[in-house]
Amino acid sequence: MAKELKDEQIEALADYFSTKPGHSHRVRDKALAAVGEYIFLKGNQFSGIPACASCHGEQGLCTEQLLRLAGQHKRYVADQMEAFDQRVRNNDNAIMHAIASKLTELEIAGVSL
């Protein structure tokens, strides 16, 4: 769908979507959310996973180069981690594959909340 867009159209869409607020989700499992928050903010030094915030920003709101994580649907985030792990999704493949391949199911579920 985006293949035919001109550069100025892409910029206009980026500007538009960058103004949209993130969605919040009700967290039912606070302990699992705490695992995700820990991984997001501190990573896992025992398995070599860097903090998500080190690249995606302290609140996951995005950086100039990387996409927003805050407010993404939990199933989407989990699916993307699996896609990076299996190299189905290959943008930023070297970094994200290295991270996703080390995440446990528990960590993926936690950071996806």
SULRATA-V78244 format. One record per residue. N is the residue number from 1. RES is the residue in one letter. D_CENTER is the distance of its C-alpha to the mean C-alpha in Angstrom with 2 decimals. Layout:
# SULRATA-V78244
N;RES;D_CENTER + N;RES;D_CENTER
This chain:
# SULRATA-V78244
1;M;22.71 + 2;A;21.44 + 3;K;23.67 + 4;E;26.65 + 5;L;25.12 + 6;K;26.71 + 7;D;24.98 + 8;E;26.15 + 9;Q;24.84 + 10;I;21.33 + 11;E;21.64 + 12;A;23.01 + 13;L;20.22 + 14;A;17.61 + 15;D;19.84 + 16;Y;20.21 + 17;F;16.62 + 18;S;15.79 + 19;T;18.41 + 20;K;17.02 + 21;P;16.05 + 22;G;13.01 + 23;H;14.05 + 24;S;14.55 + 25;H;15.12 + 26;R;18.01 + 27;V;17.26 + 28;R;20.04 + 29;D;19.46 + 30;K;19.39 + 31;A;19.77 + 32;L;16.69 + 33;A;14.75 + 34;A;16.42 + 35;V;15.18 + 36;G;11.53 + 37;E;12.52 + 38;Y;14.39 + 39;I;11.79 + 40;F;9.43 + 41;L;12.62 + 42;K;14.75 + 43;G;13.26 + 44;N;15.95 + 45;Q;18.92 + 46;F;20.74 + 47;S;18.52 + 48;G;17.35 + 49;I;13.65 + 50;P;12.80 + 51;A;11.21 + 52;C;7.55 + 53;A;9.57 + 54;S;11.77 + 55;C;9.81 + 56;H;7.46 + 57;G;10.50 + 58;E;12.20 + 59;Q;11.18 + 60;G;7.66 + 61;L;9.84 + 62;C;9.15 + 63;T;11.70 + 64;E;14.32 + 65;Q;12.72 + 66;L;8.94 + 67;L;7.18 + 68;R;6.69 + 69;L;4.22 + 70;A;7.69 + 71;G;9.71 + 72;Q;7.77 + 73;H;10.06 + 74;K;9.73 + 75;R;11.29 + 76;Y;9.04 + 77;V;5.92 + 78;A;8.82 + 79;D;10.38 + 80;Q;7.88 + 81;M;8.04 + 82;E;11.72 + 83;A;12.04 + 84;F;10.93 + 85;D;13.24 + 86;Q;15.99 + 87;R;15.60 + 88;V;15.70 + 89;R;12.84 + 90;N;14.14 + 91;N;12.85 + 92;D;12.09 + 93;N;13.39 + 94;A;15.18 + 95;I;12.53 + 96;M;9.68 + 97;H;12.57 + 98;A;14.09 + 99;I;11.27 + 100;A;10.56 + 101;S;14.34 + 102;K;14.94 + 103;L;12.86 + 104;T;15.32 + 105;E;15.19 + 106;L;15.57 + 107;E;12.62 + 108;I;10.32 + 109;A;12.13 + 110;G;11.84 + 111;V;8.21 + 112;S;7.91 + 113;L;10.62
